[in-house]
């Protein structure tokens, strides 16, 4: 099997931002200055505005509850992410192309959820109303007009970007738009917390190839909520034309964060043979398969799922491209796919590893199950990971990714060679 890194995402971004030349003409210099003048208010009241926005919109449009993650609403993660996005847009109102990376990341998430252009109209209505409600008399008619024009510009950028993604999906052999019904063909227990699901299309039609590192949205009905709930999961294997593999960690309740509704449904309530809905693969956190330079894959916990897809893609394409696989887990009981990694190493001498266990147990064998005790410390393995012309892919909890990125830069790695994937609401 041969994969190619498509140049289409950058082309899609260029087309999306080209439309802003027309939209930009709708914003006068005075309106731009007005939007910029609201930045302090957004910094102070942004989360209050977006929290009110979600409450009002979902009350009036309950059908949209099938799109939004209720857990992220409950924890405030989604309102905080939107507040940051609105602030970032206002801060870059004169040069929205500076947000290209964020537009791509969020746009791929939206496409996997099937977001449509008419939904941007609904969002705009309730967002502008929430700004008015929170800021009160400070929202004069010129302020309202300026933000109306600014939102239309942003909506056009996203809508055009996502429309091009949909067109690309439909043009891909085996591709589709929206939701497609799949069946759980197999459940593989990878660790005490992670199960891999093999998903096959009920229509028995062809499956598309995808880029290593991409994800799908999985949607199933949650009876206690009375709505469908989607979740994004990285594809943890290489394309095989028979099934998609996603590897799901069962999320337990912790503090204010509730237990993962969908992960628990998948683990406990959906047996082999059960049906669910799946999106086309999307995502811009992808391996450049055309390069021959070294790759360092750094993951924490379930963040190893896209890394396994990347690792398998590299070793299937070449026996010469060097790979360093760095992974953090608490111990061997929750260390998923370790036997798969060991087999890949045996068959591919160009692959090395550095496994860190933060909470080793008496059963964990150093040199077999893991290599280092404690948290990942790239300075400790500097000779192994700081390689000429290497690319670094990092996936895991946000604090983990931030720490690894900063440590790599301190060791002299150029930021442009560091690529990261965020699980959760993107900002």
N, C-alpha and C positions, 0 to 999 in steps of 0.2 A: 504494500500500500504506500502511495506517495502523497504527502500533503504539501500544500504550498501556502505560504503566508500571503494573503491577498493584499493588494495595495488599495483595495476599495475603501476601507475605512477613512483613509486620509482624503481620498477623492470625494467621498460622501461629505466629509466635514467641509471641504472647500465649497461644494455645491450648497450646503446648508448656510454657510456664512455669506456666500454670494448674494443670497436673497436679502440679507440685511442691508445691502446697499439701497434697495427699494424701501425697506422698513426704516432704515436710518433716516431717509429723507422725510419720514413722517415726524421725526423728533426735531424740533427747532433747537437752536442753541439755548434759548431761554428754558425750554423743557429739560434739556440735559442738566443745566445748572440747578433747576428745581429738584430733579431726582437726586443729584449729588448733595443738595442741602438737606435731604431727608436721612442721610447716612447715620448721623448721631441718633436720631429717633429709632432707626432700625436696630442699631447696636443695643439700645436701652430696652426697647419694647418688642424686638423681633419674635421671641418665643411666645410672648403673650398674643401677638397678632396671629401667628401660625397655629397656635393651639385653638384659638377661637375659630380660625378659618376651617380647620378640620372638623370641629364640632358642628358648625353651622352647615357646612357642605354635606357631611355624611348624614345629618339629620334630614336634610331636604332631598338628598340623592342616595338613599340606602343601597341602591344597586352598585355604587362605587365601593362599598365595603368588600365586594368580591375582589378588589384590586389591592387595597391597602392592608398592610400587615398590622393586625390588631395588637400584637405584642409590642411593636414599635410605637404604636399610639399610646399604649398603657404606660410604657416607660418614659415617654417623652422624646424618644430617639428620633422619630419621624418629624415632629414639629421643630426640633432643634436643627435637624439637617436642612429642612426647608428654610428656616430663618437664616441660616448661614448662606444658603444659596442665593436668597433674595439680597442679602447684604453684599455678597460677592458680585452680583450682577450690577447693583447700584454703584459699587466701587469701580467697576469697569465699564460703565455705561458708554464712555466715548470709544472704547476699544473692546467690544464684546468678544472678538476673536481670541483675546487673552484667556478666555474660559474654554477654549477648544477641548482641553483634556477632560474637564468636568462635563462638558456637553456630551462627549463621546461616552464616558463612563455611565452617566445617568441615562443617556439616550438608549444605550444597549439594554439597561434594566427596564426602561419603559417599553421597548420593543418586545422584550420577553413576556411582558404582562399584557401586550395587546393594546396599549394606550392609543387612542384615536384622536384626530384633530378636533372633533366636536367636544371632547372632554377638556381640552385646553380652554374652550370658551366657558365651560362651567367653572373650572378652577379660577379663571381670571375674575369672574363675577364675584365669587365668594372671597377671594383674596383681597380685592379692592374694597369690598364692603367691610372686611375685617380691619383693614388699615384705617378706614373711616371711623369705625366704632371705637377702636383703641385710641387713636390720636385726636379724635373729636374735631374741634374747631380749627385745629392746625391744618386739617385737610381742606384747604380752600378749593375753589373750582379750578384754578391753574394747577394746583398740586394734583388734583384728581385727573385732570386731562393729561398731565405729564406722565403720571404712572400708568394711565390707560394706554398711551402710545408706547411707553417702555415695555409694558407687559406684552403688547401685541408683537413687538419686535422679538422678544424672547420666545414667545410661543411659536412664531414663524421659524426661528432657528431650530427649535426642537422638533416641530412637526415635520419640517422638510428633511431633517436628518433621519428621523424615524421612518418616514415614508420611503426614503431611499433604502434603508435597511430592509423594509418589507419587500420592496421590489427585488433586492438582492436575494432574499430568502426564497421568493417564488421562482426566481431564475435558477436556483440551485437544484440539481437533480435530486428528487426525493424531498424537496423542501416544501414548506407550507407557511401560511400566515394564521395567527391566532392559536387556538387550542386543538390538539389532536388526541384522540383517545388511545391510551396504552394499557397494557396488562402487565402486572408484575409476574415475570417468568421465573425469577429465582431470587432468593435472599441469602446472601453470604455473610456470615458473622465474622467481621474482621477484627473485633476487639470487644471488650466488655461494653463499649459505648457506641461503636460504629458498625452499621450494617450496609453492605453494598447491595443495591437493587438492580436487577437486570430488567429493563423495560422494553417490551416489544409492541409495535403498533397493532391495534386490533384489526385495522383494515389490511394487514399483511403486506402493505406497500413498501416501497424502498425507503431506506433511511439515508439522509444526507451525510456526506463527510463534514467534518468540523475541524477547527483549529485547536491544537492542544492548549488547554487553559480556559476554554470557553465553558459556559454553563447553560443549563436549561431551567425554566420555571416549571415546577410541579404544582398542580392544583387539585385539591380534593375538598369535599364538603365536610364541614365541621358542625355536627348536629347541635351542640350546645350554643353555638353562635348563630345558627340558622343561615350561614353564608358560606361561600367557597373561600378558601384561603390559599394564596399562592406563596411558594417559597423558591428561591433560587438555589440550585445545587450545581457545583462544578462537575463536569464529566470526568470521571476518574480513570478512564481507560482510553485507548485509541479507537478510532472508528473501525467498526467491523461489519457494518451493513446489516447486522442481525438484531442488535439491541443497543440501547444506551445503558451505560452504567453510571449510576450516581451513588455516592457513599455518604450516608447520613448519620450524623452524631445525634444521639438522643439527648435533648437538652432538658436538664432538671431545673426546678425552681431554685432561685438564689437571690435572697434579699428581696428587692422590689421587682426583680425580673421574674415573670411567671414561667412555668414549665413550657417548653416548646410544643405548641399545639400540634403542628404538622409532623414534627419529628416523632412525637409520641404516637400519633395516629399511624404513621408509617411503620414504626417499630412494633406496636402492640395490636393495632386494629385491622391492618390490611394484610391478609395472608397472600401467599402465592396464588395467582389467578385473579386477584382483585383488580379493579379498573381505576384509573385516574387519568387526569389530563396533563399534557406536556406541551411545552412551547418548542419552537425551533431553537437550535443552539444560537446563542449570542455571546457577546463579550469581547472587549479589546485587550484584555490581559492574556496575550497569546505568545507562544514561542515563535521566534524567528527561525524557521526550519531551514532557511537557505544559507545561514551562516555556518561556518566550520570552526569558529572560535569557541573557547571553553564556556561552559555554563555552570553557574553555581545556583542550586535550588535550596532555598531556606524556608522552612515551614514550622509552624507551631500547631500542635493538636490536629484538628480536622482540616487545617490549612494545607495538609499534604495532598489533598485530593487532586487539585489541578497539577501539582508537581509530579504525581505518578503518571498522569497522562503525558506530560512533557518528557519525563524520563523514558517512557516506553517509546515515544515518537522518535527521540534522539537515537536510542539504541537500535530501533528498527531500521533507521535510515543510514546509520554509519557505525562502524566499529572503531573509528578513529577519533571522533569528537569527544573531548574530555568533559566529564560531568562530576561535580562534587555535590552530594546529596546531604544536606544538613537538616536535621529534624529534632524538634523538642517535644517530649511527651512526659507525663508524670512518672510512668513506670511501664513495665512490659504488658500489664493487664489492659492498658488503654492505648498501647502502641499498635496502631492499625497497619496492616499490609507489610509487616516486617519480614514475613517469609517470602513475599513477592519480591521485596527489595533484595533479600539475600540471594534469591535465584537469579535476579538480573545481574547482580555483582559477579556471581560465579560464571555467568555466560559472557560478561563484558568487562574485561580487565581495565578498560578506560574509565570505569565508574568507581569512585571512592565515596566513603560516607563518613559522617561525624554525627553520632546520635547522642543527644543529651537527655538524661533522666533527672527530673527535678526532685522526685521523691522515690528513690530506689527502695526496693523491698528485698527481703532475704532471698527471694527466688530469682532476682535479676542478675544476669551474668555479664560482668564487664568484659568487653571484647567479643561477646556473642550477641547479647540483646542490646547493649549500649556501649558507648565509648567513654563518655564523660559524665560525671555526676554534677548536678546543679543546672543553672540556666545556661542558655546558649551564650557563649563568649567567643566572638569571632577573633578577638585578639589572641586567644589561646590556640587557635588553629589558623593563624595568619598565613603560615607557609602553605597551607592547603587551599585556602580560599582566595587569597589575593593573587590573581593570575593576570598576566598581560592580555588585554583585549577581551576579558571575560564579561559576560552579561549576567546580572544577578536578578533572580526572580524571588520575591518574598511574599508569603501569604500566611496569615494567621491573625490573632487578635491585634487590634490597633496598637496597643502599647508595645507588643512584640515587634511589629513591623517598624515602628518609629525607632525603637532601640537598635535594631539591626541596621537600618539605613544610616543612622547617625554614626554607629560604630564603624561601618564600612567606609564612610566618608572620612572619618578620622584616620583610617588606615590608608587613605589616598585613593579610594575608588571614586571615580567621577559620577556625580549624581545622574547624569544622562544614561548610565549603564545600569541603573537600579530601577526595577519595575515592580510595582506592588499591586495587590488585589485586596479590596476591602469587602469583607462579608458584612452585610447589614445595610443600613441606609447610607447612600453615598453622599458626600458633601463636596 
